[in-house]
Amino acid sequence: MAAAAAAMSAVPAAAGDTVKIGFAGPMTGPVSAFGHEIERGMDVAVEAINAKGGVRGRKLEVVIRDDEFDPVKTVTAYRDLIERQDVVALVGSANSASMLAVTPLLNDNYKVPAICVHTDATAIIHNQAEASGRDNYLFRLGMFGSGQADFLVDSMVKKFGLTKIGLLTWSAGYGQIGRKELTRRLAELGLKPVADETFETGDTDMTAQLLKMKEAGAQVIMHYGTIKEAVAIFETRQKLGDPMIPFVSSWGIAVPALWKAAGDLAEGTIDSNVVTTDGPQPPERQAIIDAYHKKYNREFDDPASFFDAYDAVMLFSIAMDKAGFEPAAIRAALEQIPSYRGAGLVVDHPVFTKDRHEGYSLDDMLLGRWTNGKFLRVGYDAEGPFVMPSEGVKKHIDPTTFGPK
Amino acid sequence: MVFALQIILNGVATGAVYALVAVGYSLTFTGMRVLNFGLGMWVMLGGMLTYTLYVLWGLNIALAAPIVIVALTGLGVICERFTVRPFLKAGSEAWVMATLAVGLLFIDFAELIWGRDPLRVPGYLGQAVVRFGAFALYPQQILIVACTIAVFFGLDFFYYRTLFGRAFRAVAYDPEVAELMGIDARRFAALSYGAACGLGGFAGLMVAPITLVDPQMGTTLGLKAFVVPILAGLAAPRGILVCGLAYGVVEGLVSGYLFSGVRDMLACALMILILYFRPEGLFGAPSVERI
């Protein structure tokens, strides 16, 4: 039944019809900001493509479904999108559990390609199909769990020269997956975390955890969690006074809402991400940032979700231009794009290959340092790490405090 | 030693928050044998309202506090009338669901008005850390401890030194006999519910600078604070203060000396153990029934 439906959806519609790209994500509920940011990324890309005449003379169209961040509803929404709406490609939902639920459907039943954004669970891409050598319909633009841990640990150990690392992670799934990956990477480098602390949802005081970090001589706190508890960590850190232990986190909190909640307390803290909209930008990206502000008259909720969704649609259009509108052909063509200069991702090697469905590699990830409310990319030169508030101005940071040098 | 004292000091401040919220559970239980299971969301509403009054409108906190308390007390009286009393009258236990439903309604309502991102409320006595030697606290933490203690002293005074308070205890002891004595038990019920909601709002106002405010802030806090009166005994306000502070301290010490991951597990295990031996709570009087 599903296979028959998939076969039907694979029949190319008459020329002149729009070509549909689907997205099912949280459009209502507590995390709907991410759903809307992904939708905006898709919309801006589709507008740009259609303004130039579409793909092979056909206009693109975005079809949105609300999955309320609920994997069961994601599955239902994917059924609808693929069987009834005839979408030929999908931008992945904002929930890792949702994507894990639809991965076998996409690979075994529907055979429709999806580019994941925002979700970082490693297993979405390294799935059953990949393991058994079948065609893998799942791709990703954005952070992925194991890569992010490698990047965070390697940056601190190799670039900042810090080896006494204290882990401070959320006791929920996201934090504990991070904790496992960080511990693994540290072990690969012959290191052990000097402290390994957790916190619960809603914790407001981190005195015990931070005192233990200090006693253990941690040079840096490595965090996996959410904004609210991160602010509690900042407050306690300030309370316990100098010397404050430097703080670095996964991209979970690297959004403008962090500064809104923490203000100056976040000054000098560092997070990983794949993109930042603050500080000097390449002209292509600046043009899109300006277009976003003009079209929506608002600030970004999550720049990475927007840019990755934008790039996902752009990559689909490149693949369709080359291979047509049949989902399996689009999938195959995604593995053949030789290089890409996009809004978020800029690579001069193939974006995806048969064996690598992660668009971002460790080289494409970045650290951002919160500086006066801006999330500024950390660069390196002979003098060490620095941030660039405006073109040509380098402000070096002390790798042992993350403060100004 | 410094390590332990630092943790204990901050634990007391955390525990004061639990105690302050916990009073709300005790008040309605004492006044009408009802628990407001959505109390955490009243705390949230108090915090959100504080954000609007104090941060957005720039009102003085001395003005914002009474507004929050009066507004939520009034809303509490209304909610009692329409979501609790009808069920009590009908002898139904559906008020359990109704109090929770009102709380869930508040979350959606708050998301519509204030959005979902955590919002910041600056401390009412400033943000400068207060240091004594090796120890440090935020002024807001000291203020919370002071206010919590004041609330408990006030409550004690009310219960034992005022006629109104004695009447309140009489209703709690036996509403039917109290009615025969000329006390309007129904009005006391409405008042105790309103007062609990108003106090919840006040707790929200006090914790806002420490926790950040967002529509979900009441869920965990309401649940944790619920442990305190269960441990202490629902009708034992002095015990609630002691247990609340102790709960905060034990949490800190477990995180400090064992592992933060086992903290909530240990707390729950301890609660079950205590209730096994003292079902009426540590400070509750065993209820004697004459047959």
Interface residues (C-beta under 8 A of the other chain):
Chain A: P30 V31 S32 A33 S171 E197 T198 F199 E200 T201 G202 T204 D205 T207 A208 Q209 L211 K212 E215 I227 K228 V231 A232 E235 Q238 K239 L240 G241 A257 K260 A261 A262 G263
Chain B: F3 Q6 I7 N10 G11 A13 T14 V17 E111 R116 D117 P118 L119 R120 V129 R131 A136 L137 Y138 V207 I210 T211 L212 D214 P215 Q216 M217 T219 T220 L221 K224 G252 L253 S255 G256 F259 S260 G261 R263 D264
